[in-house]
Amino acid sequence: MRTIPSGSDFDAWVGELASSQRRRGAKLHLLAAGARAVPAIRGGLHHPSAEVRRTCVSLLDKLLDDAALPDLVAALDDADAEVCRRALHALACDQCKQGACRPADDVWVPRAIELLADPRPDVRAGAIDALGKASERNMDIGDALVGAASNDPDAGLRSMARRVSRR
C-alpha cells in the first residue's frame, strides 16, 4: 500500500514526480507550496529520472528565485534534450513567473547562443525560441539568430530563426 508523503516533505513529493499516476498530484502540491518547495525542486534537477528533471524545470519556470538560477542554468547541459529545452524557456519567459525573479540575460544568453549549434534539433529550437524572447534587449542575439536563419541544417529551424529575429 502506497503512503502519501506528509504535506511538508517536499523531497518525497519531488520523488512522486517519477510516477505517471502520481505526477499530476505531486506537481500541483509542489506548485501550491510555492517558495517552500523550491529547495526540493532544485534538488529534483539532479534526479536520475529525466521526467522528474523535466517536471522540476517546469515548476521552476513558475517558482523561479535567485537561488535557483545556477541550477536552472546548469540544466542547459542536461543530457535530456527536453530538460534543456524547458530550461531555456524558463530562463527566457517572463510571462510564466509568479514572482519577481527574472534572470539577467548575461546569466543564460551566452550558453543559449552556444546551443544554437547543438546536434539535437529540439535543443536548437528551444534556443531559438528563448533567444527570440530576449532579442529586443540584446543586439548580439539578433546576430546569432540571423546566423541560425542562414546556417541551421534544418529548414524548419532556419524558418523559425528568421521569424523570431524579426519580432
Contacts in CASP RR format, 6 or more apart in sequence:
PFRMAT RR
TARGET T0000
AUTHOR 0000-0000-0000
METHOD contacts of the structure
MODEL  1
MRTIPSGSDFDAWVGELASSQRRRGAKLHLLAAGARAVPAIRGGLHHPSA
EVRRTCVSLLDKLLDDAALPDLVAALDDADAEVCRRALHALACDQCKQGA
CRPADDVWVPRAIELLADPRPDVRAGAIDALGKASERNMDIGDALVGAAS
NDPDAGLRSMARRVSRR
5 12 0 8 1.000
5 13 0 8 1.000
5 16 0 8 1.000
6 12 0 8 1.000
7 13 0 8 1.000
7 29 0 8 1.000
7 33 0 8 1.000
8 33 0 8 1.000
8 36 0 8 1.000
10 30 0 8 1.000
10 33 0 8 1.000
10 36 0 8 1.000
10 37 0 8 1.000
10 39 0 8 1.000
10 40 0 8 1.000
10 41 0 8 1.000
11 40 0 8 1.000
11 43 0 8 1.000
13 26 0 8 1.000
13 29 0 8 1.000
13 30 0 8 1.000
13 33 0 8 1.000
13 37 0 8 1.000
13 40 0 8 1.000
14 26 0 8 1.000
14 30 0 8 1.000
14 40 0 8 1.000
14 41 0 8 1.000
14 43 0 8 1.000
14 44 0 8 1.000
14 47 0 8 1.000
14 52 0 8 1.000
14 56 0 8 1.000
15 26 0 8 1.000
15 44 0 8 1.000
15 47 0 8 1.000
15 52 0 8 1.000
16 22 0 8 1.000
16 23 0 8 1.000
16 25 0 8 1.000
16 26 0 8 1.000
17 23 0 8 1.000
17 26 0 8 1.000
17 27 0 8 1.000
17 44 0 8 1.000
17 47 0 8 1.000
17 49 0 8 1.000
17 51 0 8 1.000
17 52 0 8 1.000
17 55 0 8 1.000
17 56 0 8 1.000
18 47 0 8 1.000
18 49 0 8 1.000
18 51 0 8 1.000
18 52 0 8 1.000
19 26 0 8 1.000
23 51 0 8 1.000
23 55 0 8 1.000
27 55 0 8 1.000
27 58 0 8 1.000
27 59 0 8 1.000
30 37 0 8 1.000
30 40 0 8 1.000
30 41 0 8 1.000
30 59 0 8 1.000
31 37 0 8 1.000
31 59 0 8 1.000
31 62 0 8 1.000
31 63 0 8 1.000
34 63 0 8 1.000
34 98 0 8 1.000
35 63 0 8 1.000
35 65 0 8 1.000
37 59 0 8 1.000
37 63 0 8 1.000
38 60 0 8 1.000
38 63 0 8 1.000
38 65 0 8 1.000
38 67 0 8 1.000
38 68 0 8 1.000
39 67 0 8 1.000
41 56 0 8 1.000
41 59 0 8 1.000
41 60 0 8 1.000
41 63 0 8 1.000
41 68 0 8 1.000
42 56 0 8 1.000
42 60 0 8 1.000
42 67 0 8 1.000
42 68 0 8 1.000
42 71 0 8 1.000
43 56 0 8 1.000
43 71 0 8 1.000
44 52 0 8 1.000
44 53 0 8 1.000
44 56 0 8 1.000
45 53 0 8 1.000
45 56 0 8 1.000
45 57 0 8 1.000
45 60 0 8 1.000
45 71 0 8 1.000
45 72 0 8 1.000
45 74 0 8 1.000
45 75 0 8 1.000
45 78 0 8 1.000
46 53 0 8 1.000
47 53 0 8 1.000
47 56 0 8 1.000
50 78 0 8 1.000
50 79 0 8 1.000
50 80 0 8 1.000
50 82 0 8 1.000
50 83 0 8 1.000
53 75 0 8 1.000
53 78 0 8 1.000
53 80 0 8 1.000
53 83 0 8 1.000
54 80 0 8 1.000
54 82 0 8 1.000
54 83 0 8 1.000
54 86 0 8 1.000
57 72 0 8 1.000
57 75 0 8 1.000
57 83 0 8 1.000
57 86 0 8 1.000
57 87 0 8 1.000
57 90 0 8 1.000
58 86 0 8 1.000
58 90 0 8 1.000
60 68 0 8 1.000
60 71 0 8 1.000
60 72 0 8 1.000
60 90 0 8 1.000
61 86 0 8 1.000
61 89 0 8 1.000
61 90 0 8 1.000
61 93 0 8 1.000
61 96 0 8 1.000
61 97 0 8 1.000
62 96 0 8 1.000
62 97 0 8 1.000
62 98 0 8 1.000
63 98 0 8 1.000
63 99 0 8 1.000
64 72 0 8 1.000
64 90 0 8 1.000
64 97 0 8 1.000
64 99 0 8 1.000
64 101 0 8 1.000
64 103 0 8 1.000
65 99 0 8 1.000
65 101 0 8 1.000
66 101 0 8 1.000
69 101 0 8 1.000
69 103 0 8 1.000
69 107 0 8 1.000
72 87 0 8 1.000
72 90 0 8 1.000
72 91 0 8 1.000
72 103 0 8 1.000
72 108 0 8 1.000
73 87 0 8 1.000
73 91 0 8 1.000
73 103 0 8 1.000
73 107 0 8 1.000
73 108 0 8 1.000
73 111 0 8 1.000
75 83 0 8 1.000
75 84 0 8 1.000
75 86 0 8 1.000
75 87 0 8 1.000
76 84 0 8 1.000
76 87 0 8 1.000
76 88 0 8 1.000
76 91 0 8 1.000
76 108 0 8 1.000
76 111 0 8 1.000
76 112 0 8 1.000
76 115 0 8 1.000
77 84 0 8 1.000
78 84 0 8 1.000
78 87 0 8 1.000
81 120 0 8 1.000
81 122 0 8 1.000
81 123 0 8 1.000
82 122 0 8 1.000
84 115 0 8 1.000
84 118 0 8 1.000
84 120 0 8 1.000
84 123 0 8 1.000
84 126 0 8 1.000
85 122 0 8 1.000
85 123 0 8 1.000
85 125 0 8 1.000
85 126 0 8 1.000
88 108 0 8 1.000
88 112 0 8 1.000
88 115 0 8 1.000
88 123 0 8 1.000
88 126 0 8 1.000
88 127 0 8 1.000
88 129 0 8 1.000
88 130 0 8 1.000
89 96 0 8 1.000
89 126 0 8 1.000
89 129 0 8 1.000
89 130 0 8 1.000
90 96 0 8 1.000
91 103 0 8 1.000
91 107 0 8 1.000
91 108 0 8 1.000
91 112 0 8 1.000
91 130 0 8 1.000
92 108 0 8 1.000
92 112 0 8 1.000
92 129 0 8 1.000
92 130 0 8 1.000
92 131 0 8 1.000
92 132 0 8 1.000
92 133 0 8 1.000
92 134 0 8 1.000
93 130 0 8 1.000
93 133 0 8 1.000
94 102 0 8 1.000
94 133 0 8 1.000
105 134 0 8 1.000
105 137 0 8 1.000
105 138 0 8 1.000
105 141 0 8 1.000
108 130 0 8 1.000
109 131 0 8 1.000
109 134 0 8 1.000
109 138 0 8 1.000
109 140 0 8 1.000
109 141 0 8 1.000
112 127 0 8 1.000
112 130 0 8 1.000
112 131 0 8 1.000
113 127 0 8 1.000
113 131 0 8 1.000
113 140 0 8 1.000
113 141 0 8 1.000
113 144 0 8 1.000
115 123 0 8 1.000
115 124 0 8 1.000
115 126 0 8 1.000
115 127 0 8 1.000
116 124 0 8 1.000
116 127 0 8 1.000
116 128 0 8 1.000
116 131 0 8 1.000
116 144 0 8 1.000
116 147 0 8 1.000
116 148 0 8 1.000
116 152 0 8 1.000
117 124 0 8 1.000
118 124 0 8 1.000
118 127 0 8 1.000
121 154 0 8 1.000
121 157 0 8 1.000
124 148 0 8 1.000
124 152 0 8 1.000
124 154 0 8 1.000
124 157 0 8 1.000
125 157 0 8 1.000
125 160 0 8 1.000
128 145 0 8 1.000
128 148 0 8 1.000
128 157 0 8 1.000
128 160 0 8 1.000
128 161 0 8 1.000
128 164 0 8 1.000
129 160 0 8 1.000
129 164 0 8 1.000
131 141 0 8 1.000
131 142 0 8 1.000
131 144 0 8 1.000
131 145 0 8 1.000
131 164 0 8 1.000
132 141 0 8 1.000
132 145 0 8 1.000
132 164 0 8 1.000
132 165 0 8 1.000
132 167 0 8 1.000
134 141 0 8 1.000
135 141 0 8 1.000
135 142 0 8 1.000
135 145 0 8 1.000
135 164 0 8 1.000
135 165 0 8 1.000
135 167 0 8 1.000
136 167 0 8 1.000
142 165 0 8 1.000
145 161 0 8 1.000
145 164 0 8 1.000
145 165 0 8 1.000
146 161 0 8 1.000
146 165 0 8 1.000
147 161 0 8 1.000
148 157 0 8 1.000
148 158 0 8 1.000
148 161 0 8 1.000
149 158 0 8 1.000
149 159 0 8 1.000
149 161 0 8 1.000
149 162 0 8 1.000
149 165 0 8 1.000
150 158 0 8 1.000
151 158 0 8 1.000
152 158 0 8 1.000
152 161 0 8 1.000
END
